[in-house]
Amino acid sequence: MRSLVTGAGGFVGGHLVRALLEQGDQVRAADIRTQAAWKQVHPAAENVSLIDLSEAESADWAAAGCDVIYHLAADSGGMGYISYHHADCMANILADVQMARAATASGARIYYASSSCVYPLHIQDDPFTRPLREEDLTANRADPELGYGWEKLFAEMTYQAYAADKGLQARIGRYYSVYGPHGWYKGGREKAPTALCRKVAVAKLTGCGSIEIWGDGTARRTFTYVDDAVAATIAITASDCTAPLNVGSPKSSSILELAETIADIAGHQVMCVSVDGPVGVGGRPSDDTNIRNAVGWKPQVSFRDGMERTYAWVYDQVKAELKP
């Protein structure tokens, strides 16, 4: 199998390239960034940097000769990023459309990496919102996350339209807060798991007894370990299911619970100090019924195990940075 991974220099993309190589695929790894800025570089892949997939010629070149395309490339980040970069996130649609067109022309099957941000905000007010089902998107008025969520929703509709009108083989997964090693942990794009790992690591290494969190910490999320997200991505792409599927875990945790777990792993208790910052919806848990039924996938890495692996990696990065 010859596979293309777009956004290969990013967090999930780097892990996906590794997994595809391990299963024997020939992999073309493409990213708009220079390789020096990639999260992971796998020498066994055909690594292509500085490729702008919003341009038709670049998209056609990247897709040429590939059987399967995993389209992960996007300008994205955690709430601290997407809350203040609506225009940049909306511009992702340019590459999404070009990749839909290029995949159609080449006859490749394409996986589109969507997000739980597509779900209506007005049904996620309560921290104990019931798990979100794929059907909730059609049963309620459109009300996705401003900017990023709207773009992801429009892109989903674009891929489904290409499938219906032009025969594109499209598969769609909606990620829920994917976390793990080799991702953003500082700089503004990081999500809550790695951001809190960094804060706890700094507190431990400097002897500080407190960390800051945005809001009161009661907001709840489903956190998906990156290896599980990659396994789901490959399984969805190989399946016959053409409907979007949640890629999440039945377990949800509050931000306070997340911080407490990380502090326990670190062996360094901290007090959480609430500060102003973008919090997002009250609750965003995932219902994984449809993905289990459609492709037989369920998460294999427990929340505790995933956080132990993530904290260990972030701690090493922080320790190296603080070293005199």
Residue pairs with C-beta under 8 A, 6 or more apart in sequence:
1 24
1 25
1 26
1 67
1 68
2 25
2 26
2 27
2 28
2 65
2 66
2 67
2 68
3 20
3 25
3 26
3 27
3 28
3 66
3 67
3 68
3 69
3 70
4 27
4 28
4 30
4 62
4 63
4 66
4 68
4 69
4 70
4 108
5 13
5 16
5 17
5 20
5 27
5 28
5 29
5 30
5 45
5 70
5 72
6 13
6 30
6 31
6 53
6 62
6 69
6 70
6 71
6 72
6 73
6 95
6 99
7 13
7 30
7 31
7 71
7 72
7 73
7 74
7 113
8 14
8 16
8 17
8 29
8 30
8 31
8 38
8 45
8 47
8 72
9 29
9 31
9 33
9 35
9 37
9 38
9 39
9 40
9 41
9 49
10 31
10 38
10 39
10 72
10 73
11 39
11 178
11 180
11 182
11 183
11 184
11 226
12 72
12 113
12 175
12 178
12 226
12 229
12 230
12 233
13 29
13 31
13 39
13 70
13 72
13 73
14 38
14 39
14 40
14 41
14 42
14 182
15 40
15 180
15 182
15 226
15 227
15 229
15 230
16 70
16 72
16 230
16 233
16 234
17 27
17 29
17 40
17 42
17 45
18 40
18 42
19 227
19 230
19 231
19 234
20 27
20 70
20 234
21 27
21 42
21 44
21 45
23 234
26 46
27 42
27 44
27 45
27 46
28 45
28 46
28 48
28 62
28 66
29 42
29 45
29 46
29 47
29 48
30 48
30 49
30 51
30 53
30 62
30 73
31 38
31 48
31 49
31 51
31 73
32 49
32 50
32 51
32 52
32 53
32 73
33 49
33 50
34 49
34 50
35 41
35 47
35 49
38 47
38 49
39 182
39 183
40 182
41 47
48 62
51 58
51 61
51 62
52 58
52 95
53 59
53 62
53 73
53 95
53 98
53 99
54 91
54 94
54 95
54 98
55 98
56 98
56 101
56 102
58 98
59 95
59 98
59 99
59 101
59 102
60 102
60 105
60 106
62 102
63 69
63 99
63 102
63 103
63 105
63 106
63 108
64 106
65 106
66 106
66 108
67 108
67 109
68 108
68 109
68 110
68 111
68 237
69 99
69 102
69 103
69 108
69 109
69 110
69 111
70 110
70 111
70 113
70 233
70 237
71 95
71 96
71 99
71 103
71 110
71 111
71 112
71 113
72 113
73 92
73 95
73 99
74 89
74 92
74 95
74 113
75 85
75 88
75 89
75 91
75 92
76 82
76 89
76 92
76 115
76 148
76 189
77 85
77 184
77 188
77 189
77 190
77 191
78 184
78 189
78 190
78 191
78 192
78 195
79 191
79 192
79 214
79 277
79 278
79 279
79 280
80 188
80 189
80 190
80 195
80 214
80 277
80 278
81 188
81 189
82 89
82 117
82 145
82 147
82 148
83 278
83 280
84 278
85 147
86 146
86 147
86 148
87 147
89 147
89 148
89 151
90 147
90 148
90 150
90 151
92 151
92 155
93 151
93 154
93 155
93 158
96 112
96 151
96 155
96 158
96 159
97 155
97 158
99 110
100 110
100 158
100 159
100 162
100 168
100 170
101 162
103 109
103 110
103 168
103 169
103 170
104 162
104 166
104 167
104 168
108 169
109 169
109 170
109 171
109 237
110 159
110 168
110 169
110 170
110 171
111 170
111 171
111 172
111 173
111 233
111 236
111 237
112 155
112 156
112 159
112 170
112 171
112 172
112 173
113 173
113 175
113 233
114 152
114 155
114 156
114 172
114 173
114 174
114 175
114 244
115 145
115 148
115 149
115 152
115 174
115 175
116 132
116 174
116 175
116 176
116 177
116 222
116 246
116 248
116 284
116 286
117 144
117 145
117 148
117 149
117 152
118 137
118 144
118 145
118 149
118 152
118 153
118 156
118 174
119 132
119 136
119 137
119 144
119 149
119 284
120 136
120 137
120 140
120 141
120 142
120 143
120 144
121 143
121 144
121 145
121 281
122 140
122 141
122 143
123 129
123 132
123 136
123 140
124 132
124 281
124 282
124 283
124 284
125 281
125 282
125 283
126 282
126 283
127 218
127 219
127 220
127 254
127 282
127 283
128 220
128 283
129 220
129 281
129 282
129 283
129 284
129 285
130 285
130 287
131 250
131 252
131 285
131 286
131 287
131 288
132 246
132 284
132 285
132 286
132 287
133 246
133 287
133 289
133 290
134 174
134 243
134 244
134 245
134 246
134 287
134 290
137 153
137 244
142 153
144 150
144 152
144 153
145 280
156 172
156 244
159 168
159 170
159 172
160 170
160 172
160 242
162 168
162 170
163 169
163 170
163 242
170 242
171 236
171 237
171 239
171 241
171 242
172 236
172 243
172 244
172 245
173 232
173 233
173 236
173 244
173 245
173 246
173 247
174 244
174 245
174 246
174 247
174 248
175 224
175 229
175 247
175 248
176 221
176 222
176 223
176 224
176 246
176 247
176 248
176 249
176 284
176 286
177 191
177 192
177 193
177 221
177 222
177 223
177 224
177 248
177 284
178 191
178 224
178 225
178 226
178 229
178 247
179 191
179 193
179 194
179 223
179 224
179 225
179 226
179 306
179 310
180 225
180 226
180 227
180 306
180 309
180 310
180 313
181 226
181 309
181 310
181 312
181 313
181 314
182 313
183 190
183 191
183 194
183 226
184 190
184 191
184 194
185 194
185 195
185 197
185 198
185 314
185 317
185 318
186 195
186 198
190 198
192 221
192 223
192 255
192 258
193 223
193 258
193 262
193 307
193 310
194 310
194 314
196 211
196 213
196 255
196 258
196 259
196 262
197 262
197 307
197 310
197 311
197 314
197 315
198 314
198 317
198 318
199 211
199 212
199 270
200 211
200 259
200 262
200 263
200 266
200 268
200 270
200 311
201 266
201 311
201 314
201 315
201 318
201 319
202 208
202 318
202 322
203 209
203 210
203 211
203 268
203 270
204 266
204 267
204 268
204 315
205 318
205 319
205 322
206 322
208 270
209 269
209 270
209 271
210 270
210 271
210 272
210 273
211 259
211 270
211 271
211 272
211 273
212 272
212 273
212 274
212 275
213 255
213 256
213 259
213 272
213 273
213 274
213 275
214 255
214 274
214 275
214 276
214 277
214 278
214 279
215 255
215 274
215 277
215 279
216 274
217 254
217 255
217 256
217 259
217 272
217 274
218 254
218 255
218 256
218 282
219 254
219 255
219 279
219 280
219 281
219 282
219 283
220 252
220 253
220 254
220 255
220 282
220 283
220 284
220 285
221 252
221 253
221 255
221 258
221 283
221 284
221 285
222 248
222 249
222 250
222 251
222 252
222 284
222 285
222 286
223 249
223 253
223 258
223 303
223 306
224 247
224 248
224 249
224 286
224 299
225 299
225 301
225 305
225 306
225 309
227 300
227 301
228 247
228 249
228 299
228 300
228 301
229 247
231 297
231 300
232 245
232 247
232 291
232 295
232 297
233 247
235 295
235 296
235 297
236 245
236 247
236 291
236 294
236 295
236 297
238 295
239 294
239 295
241 294
241 295
243 290
243 294
245 290
245 291
245 294
245 295
246 286
246 287
246 288
246 290
246 291
247 286
247 291
248 285
248 286
248 288
249 286
249 288
249 299
249 303
250 285
250 286
250 287
250 288
251 303
252 283
252 284
252 285
252 286
253 261
253 303
256 272
258 307
259 270
259 272
261 303
261 304
261 307
262 307
262 311
263 269
263 270
265 304
265 307
265 308
265 311
266 311
266 315
288 297
288 298
288 299
291 297
291 298
292 298
301 309
